[in-house]
Structures are given as structure tokens and as C-alpha cells.
């Protein structure tokens, strides 16, 4: 799974019997939980959750896409292993968790995964459904990454003071947005009145 992280989205809901939903995270177009959260909520030692993940008999590709190994710093200041877990990964891992309390937490996670995925669709997918490039182009996860890259490039462009660097950022932004099939503001609007004439860029008007 990619390392770059999108702006975190958290949704707080309450499910049956006072179990509060976990604070999941949006990472590169995927909603994820952490192995630390799973250990805490299902009342298990984190080392046992790590072991359970590593002992899952799943194809390497499934493991790579749904269990991202990372590290965190514990209370002693030492680096420890941890996993970011997707919805599919959680569903497989949690199959072995039994009991009434475990069932309540399973429902809490499913509810939160559903809510956050709906929010992601509302934020990034629904506004672009009319774009053929978005419907028929690259994979959804890659599109989510491009949307995040577009936003970060725009932020860098606005903050940049060097005219040459601003122009390079404008070209990058336009390339990203063209890939997504979304419009880019004119060069004069983003680069100022002294911006060079970019009307001939790929034969298109700004």
C-alpha cells in the first residue's frame, strides 16, 4: 500500500450497547484501522494481533494490499511493529474473534468503514461522475492519490514566490487535472498578470 497519506477523516458514531466507533483513517484512498486499535478494542495483546496477521494463510498480493507494515514509537520511545489494515483485511482478521463484546466491536468497525467510504465517495467521486475520464480511466485508488496530489500542488503553487517555480508547478497541476478530467484555472489567474502566454500548451487555451 502506498505511503502517502490523505487528509484524515474521522467519523464518530455510537452503535448498540454503548460501543463507540473507532477513529479510522483515510490513507491513499483506502479506509484503514491499525493493529493497535484492534488489539485495544478486542482486548487482545498487540503482539498476538501481529502474530495473527502474520499467520493468516492468504496470497501475498492480498497481504500486501490489505496489511501495511509500519512502525510506531511506544511509551518507552522504542520503535515497534504495527499494521494499517483495510476493510477486507479487518474482515478476515476479525473472523477469529468471538463473543458478544467482539461482535459489538465488529459491528462498530463495519458501521464506521461504511460511513467513511460513503464520505470519501461524496467528497471525491460523486462530483466527478460526469467526467468520462474519471469513469473509464485509472483505478479508483490511483484517482484518489491524484486528487490529493492536485490539492498539494495547488497549495505549493499558491505559496511559491519564484515565478519560474510557479510556472513549473502550474504545468504539473494542469497535467494532473487533465489526467483526472477536471478543469484548471487559467495561468493568469494562478500566476498573475505577468504570467507567460501558455495558450499553446498542448494546443489548448487556458
Secondary structure, DSSP 8 states (H G I E B T S, - for coil): --S----------EEGGGEE----EEETTEEEEEHHHHHHHTT--HHHHHHHHHT----HHHHHHHEEEEEEE-TTS-EEEEEEEEHHHHHHHHTT--SHHHHHHHHHHHHHHHHHHHHHIIIIIGGGTT-HHHHHSS-HHHHHHHHHHHHHHHHHHHH---HHHHHHHHHHHHHHHHHHT-----HHHHH-TT----TTGGG---
